[in-house]
Amino acid sequence: MKKVKRRNRGGHFLAHPEEAIAVFKAVRQVVPDEVPITVKLRRAWDDTEDMTAAFHEVFDAIYDLGAAWATVHCRTVEQRYKGPGRWSFLTELRAKHPDRLFFGSGDIWTAEDVFAMLDVTGVTGVSVARGCIGNPWIFRQCRQMMAGHAPAEPTLAEQRDVLLEHLRLSTELHGERGASKMMRKFGIRFAKHHPEGHRVKADFIACDSRAAWHRVLEAHYPTDQSIIPT
Ligand SMILES: Cc1cc2nc3c(=O)[nH]c(=O)nc-3n(C[C@H](O)[C@H](O)[C@H](O)COP(=O)(O)O)c2cc1C
């Protein structure tokens, strides 16, 4: 909250709807008409009536001014990430605006959650956030479900390839030492897809060099494509 307030980051504008609308107008003026503009916003600054009204003021204005769509994270700014998102807010927003194209965001951890949010709230689309950290396969799993199949877990070889690519890109950005540390938090998330997740997680946490990462991947992630974790 302090960070958001001090630096006037995104959430700040929900408490100052006139500023939010002015920013949108300014962007719309300079961006060519053929380029769609989308907006991401939380469901309000806090749960007071004034702030709820401020959300609706911004939400209505951006569509009037030509936004292609908005994505609504169904937590308040004040709430940060404490507690669950309020999907019922999205349901109510859909009831209020049956024809508006908007996306929902909040507590999407699995491919099943994507379809649950669509069903429960009636949003046009769903935005995946924390649910794809350590599970970039969630999008493929959604496509599988749309084709009428059960969502398949990635093979260990696929997991290994993605982890190696992630490590490579992270090393490019942060250098070997930085990447070796930075990758730990991602490794922890990836380890959830491994049948021996606890051991793999512990080994990832102990990694302090690129060579160590390669050793752990070598030990736990065989390249045989046919091995699918159970
Ligand atoms: C690491 C991280 C970075 C994020 N960056 C942005 C961002 O740049 N802009 C934004 O509007 N939301 C951002 N979000 C918020 C997410 O898009 C999403 O609305 C929020 O995490 C709620 O969805 P979830 O509960 O499914 O994670 C970020 C979230 C995370 C975890």
The ligand as a MOL file (V3000), in Angstrom:
LIG
                    3D

  0  0  0     0  0            999 V3000
M  V30 BEGIN CTAB
M  V30 COUNTS 31 33 0 0 0
M  V30 BEGIN ATOM
M  V30 1 C 4.7180 -11.4650 -10.1200 0
M  V30 2 C 3.4480 -10.7350 -10.4750 0
M  V30 3 C 3.5130 -9.6370 -11.3180 0
M  V30 4 C 2.3530 -8.9390 -11.6620 0
M  V30 5 N 2.4460 -7.8650 -12.4990 0
M  V30 6 C 1.3340 -7.1890 -12.8380 0
M  V30 7 C 1.4170 -6.0750 -13.7200 0
M  V30 8 O 2.4940 -5.6840 -14.1740 0
M  V30 9 N 0.2700 -5.4370 -14.0440 0
M  V30 10 C -0.9400 -5.8290 -13.5470 0
M  V30 11 O -1.9530 -5.2220 -13.8690 0
M  V30 12 N -1.0540 -6.8800 -12.7050 0
M  V30 13 C 0.0480 -7.5610 -12.3450 0
M  V30 14 N -0.0480 -8.6210 -11.4890 0
M  V30 15 C -1.3760 -9.0000 -10.9570 0
M  V30 16 C -1.9420 -10.1710 -11.7260 0
M  V30 17 O -2.1220 -9.8700 -13.0920 0
M  V30 18 C -3.2940 -10.6590 -11.1720 0
M  V30 19 O -4.2880 -9.6850 -11.3520 0
M  V30 20 C -3.2320 -11.0290 -9.6990 0
M  V30 21 O -2.0590 -11.7710 -9.3930 0
M  V30 22 C -4.4650 -11.8360 -9.2940 0
M  V30 23 O -4.5350 -13.0500 -9.9780 0
M  V30 24 P -4.1150 -14.4530 -9.2690 0
M  V30 25 O -4.7850 -14.4530 -7.8940 0
M  V30 26 O -4.6920 -15.5070 -10.1910 0
M  V30 27 O -2.6270 -14.4660 -9.1660 0
M  V30 28 C 1.0880 -9.3400 -11.1330 0
M  V30 29 C 1.0350 -10.4420 -10.2820 0
M  V30 30 C 2.1900 -11.1410 -9.9440 0
M  V30 31 C 2.0860 -12.3170 -9.0050 0
M  V30 END ATOM
M  V30 BEGIN BOND
M  V30 1 1 1 2
M  V30 2 1 2 3
M  V30 3 2 2 30
M  V30 4 2 3 4
M  V30 5 1 4 5
M  V30 6 1 4 28
M  V30 7 2 5 6
M  V30 8 1 6 7
M  V30 9 1 6 13
M  V30 10 2 7 8
M  V30 11 1 7 9
M  V30 12 1 9 10
M  V30 13 2 10 11
M  V30 14 1 10 12
M  V30 15 2 12 13
M  V30 16 1 13 14
M  V30 17 1 14 15
M  V30 18 1 14 28
M  V30 19 1 15 16
M  V30 20 1 16 17
M  V30 21 1 16 18
M  V30 22 1 18 19
M  V30 23 1 18 20
M  V30 24 1 20 21
M  V30 25 1 20 22
M  V30 26 1 22 23
M  V30 27 1 23 24
M  V30 28 2 24 25
M  V30 29 1 24 26
M  V30 30 1 24 27
M  V30 31 2 28 29
M  V30 32 1 29 30
M  V30 33 1 30 31
M  V30 END BOND
M  V30 END CTAB
M  END
